[in-house]
């Protein structure tokens, strides 16, 4: 019950609600909703199940235009939208916890924050598992040998007991080199970045 009180009134102190804090602190509205759900799911030992259901709901919004057109339609009032969500999630076999949470998000008129709330909860779960996310962006796809070298280099940034999760992305505009994002670190080693730096240097007045 504390999760829904927290979702409706963020001014209430965490101490009074006996909120369980994750290892990572997120901010903003989506962070507060994600923290509230994390606390409630943690108390009921349902973190993994809630994570799966939120991911499934997010995927449904991405792939089903009919459902997303109803959820994100500003002309549909909160009550019928909430009723639609509850019926949909029951049909999908979602737990009461996830169903109640998402219905509160809709009831509070925060449907436009659904994706960011789901992403925030995913971030909390990654931290809960000791995962460190890294994104490697290159101008061309990496072969197995290059990927192995990147993995070895990135492991030097994490602590013992942490798990490294690497995602790759191709961006031809980089020309060459790569951009690496790991945790709160950002390293731009792309040729495009170097050329831009040279251009700015050349254009400086003598």
Secondary structure, DSSP 8 states (H G I E B T S, - for coil): -HHHHHHH-TTS-HHHHT----SS---HHHHHHHHHHHHHHHHTT-HHHHHHHHHHHHHHHHH-HHHHHHHT-TTS-HHHHHHHHHHHHHHTT--HHHHHHHHHHHHTT-GGGHHHHHHHHHHHHHHHTTEEEEEEEESS---HHHHHHHHHHHGGGS-TT-EEEEEEEE-GGG-SSEEEEETTEEEE--HHHHHHHHHHHHTS--
